[in-house]
């Protein structure tokens, strides 16, 4: 048998230190992955909101009665898809109701409004700040949960304007 000092390998302390360093590294990777997933969620919300605002503007361009009708939409929204008895106003009101329902479903605290506004980059979900003059705009509002402690409480807005 050889001398005890000739044996190779790691001591228990070296293994403990290596395991601790490895654990901290894996914890950092997990935190990075969670942060990236949260950023993807925010990007998804931003995309849904901007596409939703643009889609409503496109709908407004299809209908000559849309501009004045959606400024004060009726509370009851008939769903007209393939029914020939629907008027243009009924169809538009139904599309508006579906649009708002999709925003509420796809965005946290999602809401949308169509209005005339000379300062479209203002307002919030409960008070869209539409002044009744200026271009027709579609405003989408939502709240980002990860930014609830921000000064604005995580409130976000997307706006699309009808070309004049």
Rosetta blueprint (number, residue, H / E / L):
1 X L
2 X L
3 X L
4 X H
5 X H
6 X H
7 X L
8 X L
9 X L
10 X L
11 X L
12 X H
13 X H
14 X H
15 X H
16 X H
17 X H
18 X H
19 X H
20 X H
21 X H
22 X H
23 X H
24 X H
25 X H
26 X H
27 X H
28 X H
29 X H
30 X H
31 X H
32 X H
33 X H
34 X H
35 X H
36 X H
37 X H
38 X H
39 X H
40 X H
41 X H
42 X H
43 X H
44 X H
45 X H
46 X H
47 X H
48 X H
49 X H
50 X H
51 X H
52 X H
53 X H
54 X H
55 X H
56 X H
57 X H
58 X H
59 X H
60 X H
61 X H
62 X H
63 X L
64 X L
65 X L
66 X H
67 X H
68 X H
69 X H
70 X H
71 X H
72 X H
73 X L
74 X L
75 X L
76 X L
77 X L
78 X L
79 X L
80 X L
81 X L
82 X L
83 X L
84 X L
85 X L
86 X L
87 X L
88 X H
89 X H
90 X H
91 X H
92 X H
93 X H
94 X H
95 X H
96 X H
97 X H
98 X H
99 X H
100 X H
101 X H
102 X H
103 X H
104 X H
105 X H
106 X H
107 X L
108 X L
109 X L
110 X L
111 X E
112 X E
113 X E
114 X E
115 X E
116 X E
117 X L
118 X L
119 X L
120 X L
121 X L
122 X L
123 X L
124 X E
125 X L
126 X L
127 X E
128 X L
129 X L
130 X L
131 X L
132 X L
133 X L
134 X L
135 X L
136 X E
137 X E
138 X E
139 X E
140 X E
141 X E
142 X E
143 X E
144 X L
145 X H
146 X H
147 X H
148 X L
149 X L
150 X L
151 X L
152 X L
153 X L
154 X L
155 X E
156 X E
157 X E
158 X E
159 X E
160 X E
161 X E
162 X L
163 X L
164 X L
